[in-house]
Amino acid sequence: MSTQVVKNTVVTLDYNVTDPDGAVVDEGRDALVYLHGGYDDIFPKIEEALQGKRVGESVTIKLQPDEAFGEYDAGLVQVESRKDFPKELEVGMQFEGAPQGADEDEFIIYRVTDIADDKVVLDGNHPLAGMALVFKCTITAVRPASDEEIAQGHVHGLEGGEPTRH
């Protein structure tokens, strides 16, 4: 069995993510498990850096916003009437909605970022949009992907008791 990261292998990473100044963005409590080989399970720049690496090797990848969660889009911020929301409303709550000008079947997740008087501010940007990130990881396991995982383009089940992320 190959311990090398190549197309159609399931890769397990211990990782953490910081901003360029070293402030922790994601401490990576759970291992990240993904299907390697262009399945969009992980950012392409990270996948590229891991290609050909082996268990035990580590990489550090600097991601610009357009290589991670995208640039911040002010057009995804909406102000809505407070009366359109449940009585129990807090900053940080999330709602699914269609962006202005989008088709009826297009939905994104909006976070409540402010509540003032009779208005609610919703932000459809990913919380890390517009941020440069530093992704550090160590490869802890590599296994061949099953035919079913390859056909469906993502990892199935639990990998050594660790949750998978899509």
Rosetta silent file (secondary structure, phi, psi, omega in degrees, C-alpha in Angstrom):
SEQUENCE: MSTQVVKNTVVTLDYNVTDPDGAVVDEGRDALVYLHGGYDDIFPKIEEALQGKRVGESVTIKLQPDEAFGEYDAGLVQVESRKDFPKELEVGMQFEGAPQGADEDEFIIYRVTDIADDKVVLDGNHPLAGMALVFKCTITAVRPASDEEIAQGHVHGLEGGEPTRH
SCORE:     score description
SCORE:     0.000 S_00000001
   1 L     0.000  132.241 -178.922    0.000    0.000    0.000 S_00000001
   2 L   -75.937  137.247  173.092    1.344    3.393   -0.994 S_00000001
   3 L  -102.633   15.176 -178.232    1.837    5.976    1.705 S_00000001
   4 E   -96.700  141.403  178.475    2.286    8.631   -0.976 S_00000001
   5 L   -78.489  109.715  177.954   -0.345   11.295   -1.689 S_00000001
   6 L  -138.131  172.206  179.709   -1.502   10.695   -5.266 S_00000001
   7 L   -53.068  139.963  178.020   -4.778   10.909   -7.179 S_00000001
   8 L    66.569   34.527  169.011   -7.561    8.779   -5.685 S_00000001
   9 E  -114.973  151.039  174.450   -6.060    8.442   -2.221 S_00000001
  10 E   -96.315  122.896 -173.172   -7.804    9.370    1.018 S_00000001
  11 E  -112.928  133.604  176.049   -5.533   11.668    2.987 S_00000001
  12 E  -111.001  129.501 -177.257   -5.740   12.399    6.722 S_00000001
  13 E  -123.771  137.171  161.034   -4.152   15.616    7.991 S_00000001
  14 E   -90.741  131.936 -171.979   -3.441   17.098   11.379 S_00000001
  15 E  -148.779  166.419  164.658   -3.664   20.808   10.693 S_00000001
  16 E  -151.149  157.871 -178.031   -4.135   24.329   11.944 S_00000001
  17 E  -127.671  132.543  176.745   -4.939   27.603   10.262 S_00000001
  18 E  -128.080  168.036  169.556   -3.703   31.048   11.281 S_00000001
  19 L   -84.690  173.657 -177.218   -3.860   34.502    9.814 S_00000001
  20 L   -60.232  -20.319  178.638   -0.568   35.948    8.476 S_00000001
  21 L   -89.314   -0.768  177.601    0.166   37.423   11.942 S_00000001
  22 L    95.277    0.151  177.608   -0.118   34.012   13.611 S_00000001
  23 L   -71.253  131.866 -176.445   -3.551   34.451   15.231 S_00000001
  24 E   -69.639  128.020  177.341   -5.319   31.079   15.285 S_00000001
  25 E  -102.210  -40.405  178.304   -8.304   30.870   12.923 S_00000001
  26 E  -147.199  114.569 -176.570   -8.888   27.092   13.178 S_00000001
  27 L   -79.918   -3.505  175.083   -6.919   25.031   15.665 S_00000001
  28 L    62.900   49.786 -179.977   -7.806   21.816   13.826 S_00000001
  29 L   -59.223  -40.054  177.818   -9.113   19.827   16.800 S_00000001
  30 L  -100.877  146.391  176.141  -10.367   17.095   14.460 S_00000001
  31 L   -63.010  151.137  175.141   -8.253   15.603   11.711 S_00000001
  32 E  -100.094  126.459 -178.679   -9.159   16.686    8.184 S_00000001
  33 E  -120.542  126.276 -177.615   -9.860   13.750    5.868 S_00000001
  34 E  -144.335  161.753  177.020  -10.256   14.344    2.129 S_00000001
  35 E   -93.200  118.401 -175.414  -10.208   12.626   -1.264 S_00000001
  36 E   -86.255  138.282  173.283   -7.101   13.710   -3.190 S_00000001
  37 L   130.260   31.107  175.151   -7.143   14.277   -6.929 S_00000001
  38 L    86.370   26.713 -179.027   -9.156   17.309   -7.992 S_00000001
  39 L   -95.460    7.618 -178.951  -12.459   16.520   -6.266 S_00000001
  40 L    59.878   29.912  175.431  -12.729   19.977   -4.632 S_00000001
  41 L   -83.040  -16.469 -177.588  -12.589   18.406   -1.158 S_00000001
  42 L  -150.905  158.510 -178.479   -9.797   20.815   -0.198 S_00000001
  43 L   -59.180  136.511 -176.468   -8.430   24.067   -1.649 S_00000001
  44 H   -53.568  -38.404 -177.997   -6.477   23.393   -4.896 S_00000001
  45 H   -65.407  -34.959  177.355   -3.304   25.133   -3.659 S_00000001
  46 H   -69.814  -45.391  179.529   -3.192   22.835   -0.603 S_00000001
  47 H   -58.419  -42.862  179.083   -3.826   19.761   -2.734 S_00000001
  48 H   -60.132  -42.355 -178.543   -1.032   20.813   -5.085 S_00000001
  49 H   -68.504  -27.866 -177.634    1.410   21.215   -2.174 S_00000001
  50 H   -86.961  -17.754 -178.480    0.534   17.751   -0.816 S_00000001
  51 L   -53.002  126.117  176.475    0.882   15.911   -4.156 S_00000001
  52 L    83.005   -6.946  179.089    3.625   13.279   -3.887 S_00000001
  53 L   -75.762  167.467 -177.667    4.211   13.823   -0.154 S_00000001
  54 E  -124.235  165.185  177.016    4.282   10.915    2.310 S_00000001
  55 L   -52.970  134.212  179.832    2.952   10.129    5.780 S_00000001
  56 L    97.044  -19.076  179.644    4.863   12.162    8.355 S_00000001
  57 L   -80.045  150.904  179.970    5.698   15.030    5.996 S_00000001
  58 E  -123.054  151.357  174.468    4.487   18.548    6.777 S_00000001
  59 E  -138.642  153.009  172.819    3.724   21.550    4.604 S_00000001
  60 E  -124.195  124.435 -176.282    2.901   25.190    5.214 S_00000001
  61 E  -123.366  127.709  174.774    0.810   26.913    2.569 S_00000001
  62 E   -93.854  125.130 -178.030    0.011   30.617    2.415 S_00000001
  63 E  -112.480  127.231  171.727   -3.397   31.225    0.841 S_00000001
  64 L   -80.062  161.362 -177.138   -4.551   34.552   -0.531 S_00000001
  65 H   -51.148  -40.744 -177.820   -8.301   35.263   -0.196 S_00000001
  66 H   -72.280  -10.199  176.729   -9.006   34.181   -3.790 S_00000001
  67 H   -99.548   -3.299 -177.144   -7.262   30.841   -3.061 S_00000001
  68 L  -123.490 -105.751 -174.119   -9.319   30.233    0.092 S_00000001
  69 L   -98.131   11.881  175.454  -12.783   31.586    0.947 S_00000001
  70 L    87.822  167.580  176.099  -12.863   34.341   -1.680 S_00000001
  71 L   -73.756  155.070  177.398  -12.796   38.106   -1.565 S_00000001
  72 L   -72.203  129.888 -177.583  -15.268   39.879    0.685 S_00000001
  73 L  -112.734  104.018 -179.033  -18.366   40.814   -1.336 S_00000001
  74 H   -61.431  -22.072  178.152  -20.226   43.812    0.101 S_00000001
  75 H   -68.492  -12.921  178.568  -23.123   42.896   -2.199 S_00000001
  76 H   -92.802    7.641  175.785  -23.814   39.877    0.017 S_00000001
  77 E   -99.180  127.770 -178.505  -24.681   42.096    2.987 S_00000001
  78 E  -129.244  146.023  174.275  -28.388   42.783    3.345 S_00000001
  79 E  -109.990  124.302 -176.787  -30.442   44.804    5.790 S_00000001
  80 E  -122.837  163.474  178.597  -33.860   43.302    6.501 S_00000001
  81 E   -73.311  136.031 -179.153  -36.833   44.215    8.657 S_00000001
  82 H   -58.749  -32.693 -175.579  -36.712   42.802   12.203 S_00000001
  83 H   -65.529  -16.145 -179.532  -40.354   41.685   11.915 S_00000001
  84 H   -84.242    3.806 -175.205  -39.335   39.061    9.308 S_00000001
  85 L  -122.071  159.974  178.758  -37.327   37.097   11.883 S_00000001
  86 L   -61.177  156.306  179.574  -38.117   34.909   14.892 S_00000001
  87 L   -58.267  -44.499  178.744  -38.530   36.573   18.276 S_00000001
  88 L   -81.739   96.252 -177.584  -35.437   34.741   19.570 S_00000001
  89 L  -131.877  131.722 -179.784  -32.736   36.327   17.405 S_00000001
  90 L  -134.773  152.360  172.714  -29.037   36.689   18.208 S_00000001
  91 L   -60.015  135.158 -179.301  -25.920   37.871   16.407 S_00000001
  92 L   103.363  -19.845  177.396  -24.238   34.797   14.926 S_00000001
  93 L   -64.062  154.973 -177.702  -27.446   32.946   14.057 S_00000001
  94 E  -121.744  144.974  177.427  -27.629   31.636   10.501 S_00000001
  95 E  -137.092  147.818  175.956  -30.423   31.624    7.948 S_00000001
  96 E   -91.199  137.995  178.830  -30.657   30.264    4.423 S_00000001
  97 E  -160.445  166.576  178.619  -31.723   32.759    1.780 S_00000001
  98 L   -93.528  132.519  176.314  -31.428   33.745   -1.850 S_00000001
  99 L   -63.508  151.947  178.417  -29.013   36.570   -2.699 S_00000001
 100 L   -58.469  132.977  178.910  -30.618   39.639   -4.259 S_00000001
 101 L    82.419    1.879 -178.914  -30.989   39.144   -8.004 S_00000001
 102 L   -88.786  162.770  173.772  -30.419   35.380   -7.763 S_00000001
 103 L   -64.818  157.807 -178.567  -32.625   32.640   -9.136 S_00000001
 104 L   -60.470  -28.842 -176.830  -35.255   31.281   -6.753 S_00000001
 105 L   -93.436    7.177  176.072  -33.351   28.017   -6.350 S_00000001
 106 L   -94.984  120.198  179.710  -30.034   29.688   -5.422 S_00000001
 107 L  -128.114  145.368  171.724  -29.487   29.746   -1.677 S_00000001
 108 E  -132.898  166.785  178.374  -26.599   30.775    0.536 S_00000001
 109 E   -92.383  126.614  176.063  -26.154   30.888    4.300 S_00000001
 110 E  -106.102  139.066  173.561  -26.483   34.327    5.875 S_00000001
 111 E  -103.823  139.979  173.530  -25.134   35.153    9.332 S_00000001
 112 E   -76.171  119.763 -179.031  -26.774   37.763   11.537 S_00000001
 113 E  -108.498  -15.885  178.885  -24.028   40.336   12.156 S_00000001
 114 E  -161.142  144.889  174.563  -26.032   43.129   13.777 S_00000001
 115 E  -130.732  119.394 -178.402  -29.482   43.759   15.251 S_00000001
 116 E  -139.079  122.688  179.001  -30.506   47.384   15.712 S_00000001
 117 L    48.770 -113.020 -176.122  -34.008   48.659   16.488 S_00000001
 118 L  -104.928   18.338 -178.149  -36.213   47.325   13.694 S_00000001
 119 E  -123.989  149.509  176.622  -33.400   46.206   11.345 S_00000001
 120 E  -126.876  130.270  177.599  -31.297   43.052   11.025 S_00000001
 121 E   -97.905  125.681  179.333  -27.974   42.967    9.146 S_00000001
 122 E  -114.812  138.985  179.549  -27.280   39.709    7.317 S_00000001
 123 E  -124.020  118.869 -179.678  -23.916   38.777    5.783 S_00000001
 124 L   -90.287    0.897  176.499  -23.754   36.045    3.139 S_00000001
 125 L   -74.881  149.529  170.953  -19.941   36.056    2.988 S_00000001
 126 L   -61.924  143.222 -179.862  -18.024   33.170    4.532 S_00000001
 127 L   -54.650  -24.394 -179.600  -16.687   34.364    7.922 S_00000001
 128 L  -101.564    9.188  178.341  -13.137   34.048    6.537 S_00000001
 129 L   -61.030  140.392  178.433  -13.839   35.798    3.215 S_00000001
 130 L    83.407   -1.968 -178.227  -11.257   38.451    2.399 S_00000001
 131 L  -101.733  138.224  166.984   -8.636   36.933    4.714 S_00000001
 132 L   -79.961  143.305 -176.606   -5.226   35.597    3.787 S_00000001
 133 E  -131.322  153.090  173.800   -4.618   32.331    5.661 S_00000001
 134 E  -117.476  116.168 -176.886   -1.654   30.157    6.593 S_00000001
 135 E  -105.106  117.784  178.603   -2.492   26.439    6.492 S_00000001
 136 E  -114.960  133.191 -179.819   -0.024   24.129    8.273 S_00000001
 137 E  -148.972  157.702  172.842   -0.497   20.388    8.154 S_00000001
 138 E  -125.643  132.442  178.392    1.160   17.028    8.702 S_00000001
 139 E   -76.407  122.131 -178.471    0.065   13.956    6.755 S_00000001
 140 E  -107.470  -19.629  178.418   -0.926   11.273    9.274 S_00000001
 141 E  -159.746  147.892  173.797   -2.465    8.648    6.972 S_00000001
 142 E  -141.403  131.919  175.585   -2.895    7.838    3.282 S_00000001
 143 E  -141.096  156.668  175.041   -4.988    4.990    1.883 S_00000001
 144 E   -64.629  140.712  176.345   -6.374    4.090   -1.535 S_00000001
 145 L   -75.834  150.470  175.775   -9.888    5.433   -2.045 S_00000001
 146 L   -74.982  161.850  177.230  -12.685    2.931   -2.615 S_00000001
 147 H   -58.942  -38.747 -179.434  -14.368    2.738   -6.024 S_00000001
 148 H   -65.774  -42.275  177.904  -17.510    4.205   -4.435 S_00000001
 149 H   -61.749  -42.140  179.635  -15.597    7.166   -2.947 S_00000001
 150 H   -64.875  -44.425 -179.116  -14.017    7.875   -6.338 S_00000001
 151 H   -61.981  -38.698 -177.527  -17.374    7.606   -8.123 S_00000001
 152 H   -92.069  -10.982  173.740  -19.038    9.985   -5.661 S_00000001
 153 L    77.140   19.919  176.095  -16.037   12.301   -5.339 S_00000001
 154 L  -157.677  164.832 -178.515  -15.765   12.349   -1.548 S_00000001
 155 L   -74.631  144.231  177.132  -14.714   10.278    1.477 S_00000001
 156 L  -109.549  150.395  170.863  -17.280    7.987    3.076 S_00000001
 157 L    64.766 -162.939 -178.360  -17.749    7.045    6.699 S_00000001
 158 L  -101.169  138.838  179.209  -15.306    7.558    9.484 S_00000001
 159 E  -102.140  100.638  179.234  -11.571    7.355    8.997 S_00000001
 160 L    60.826   32.518  178.639  -10.110    5.802   12.132 S_00000001
 161 L    82.237    1.979 -179.188  -12.931    7.274   14.219 S_00000001
 162 E   -98.875  142.532 -179.624  -12.284   10.777   12.951 S_00000001
 163 L   -68.844  148.991  174.284  -15.036   12.799   11.263 S_00000001
 164 L   -93.799  157.431  178.222  -14.749   13.538    7.579 S_00000001
 165 L  -125.410  138.570  177.257  -15.220   17.024    6.197 S_00000001
 166 L  -112.486    0.000    0.000  -16.714   17.930    2.843 S_00000001
